Amino acid sequence: MTTKPILAAALAGATLLTGACASTGSGERDTAYVARDVESLYTVAKQRLDRNQPTLAAALFDEVERQHPYSPWARRAQLMSAFSYYAGADYNKAIQSAQRFLTIHPGNKDAPYAYYLIALSYYEQISDVQRDQKITEQARTALTEVNRRFPQSEYAADARLKLDLVEDHLAGKEMEIGRYYQSSGRWIAAQMRFQNVVENFQTTSHAPEALYRLTETSLALGIPEEAVKYAAVLGANYPGNKWYDRAYELVQDHAAGVTAS
């Protein structure tokens, strides 16, 4: 499932609100501060979004709420503003707008979409594993919240898929740090990172290597029985995996005859 179809489906209802078409200007005439009736203002904002001008669209949707705060259009405009900021890659403003919508309308039928939009806005900012992973953690939290609150929704289904990728990303960061500690001979610090992967990211693609690295570091620390244990766990869970083959050779070379503790 891809993100764009879900977003498009969620926004389909917005087009139903644009029955009263207004003549639209361009450039300066579409500034957010021209007073208009609510239907015309909303229509102009939606047309700007359809023309791939999300930044201007967001400003106009914000203006719908500012000029007509008690109109039924204002609620929809809040959510459309959040989406417009997201479409324009202004993720911080998208998050702020969606959170504001949830604060004002916590029980609204569109609340699931607002939560999902927040999660996507964090998800789109995930950096590579060489950098700080604060945003990745925030994406993980937000995606988990979508799945927890609305487990049967299409948003939750997509959130679960993205959570798998986020988990793999975080595990990759732990592995990178662990390998760095290992290369500099900081065996205990390395073990802590690899153990974190095994304990908290065991369904990711990094788990087999983490078990192998634990085999290595245990031998380096002079506890071969632990190395044998990790190699055995690796073999039981990932038979035929390249990391098990390497762990088996390592144990045969350095801990033959040792019994796991």
Stockholm file with secondary structure:
# STOCKHOLM 1.0

chainA/1-261         MTTKPILAAALAGATLLTGACASTGSGERDTAYVARDVESLYTVAKQRLDRNQPTLAAALFDEVERQHPYSPWARRAQLMSAFSYYAGADYNKAIQSAQRFLTIHPGNKDAPYAYYLIALSYYEQISDVQRDQKITEQARTALTEVNRRFPQSEYAADARLKLDLVEDHLAGKEMEIGRYYQSSGRWIAAQMRFQNVVENFQTTSHAPEALYRLTETSLALGIPEEAVKYAAVLGANYPGNKWYDRAYELVQDHAAGVTAS
#=GR chainA/1-261 SS CCHHHHHHHHHGGGGGGCCSCCCCCCGGGGCTTSCCCHHHHHHHHHHHHHTTCHHHHHHHHHHHHHHCTTSHHHHHHHHHHHHHHHHTTCHHHHHHHHHHHHHHCTTCTTHHHHHHHHHHHHHTTCCCTTSCCHHHHHHHHHHHHHHHHCTTSHHHHHHHHHHHHHHHHHHHHHHHHHHHHHHTTCHHHHHHHHHHHHHHCTTSTTHHHHHHHHHHHHHHTTCHHHHHHHHHHHHHHSTTCHHHHHHHHHHHHHCTTCCCC
#=GC SS_cons         CCHHHHHHHHHGGGGGGCCSCCCCCCGGGGCTTSCCCHHHHHHHHHHHHHTTCHHHHHHHHHHHHHHCTTSHHHHHHHHHHHHHHHHTTCHHHHHHHHHHHHHHCTTCTTHHHHHHHHHHHHHTTCCCTTSCCHHHHHHHHHHHHHHHHCTTSHHHHHHHHHHHHHHHHHHHHHHHHHHHHHHTTCHHHHHHHHHHHHHHCTTSTTHHHHHHHHHHHHHHTTCHHHHHHHHHHHHHHSTTCHHHHHHHHHHHHHCTTCCCC
//
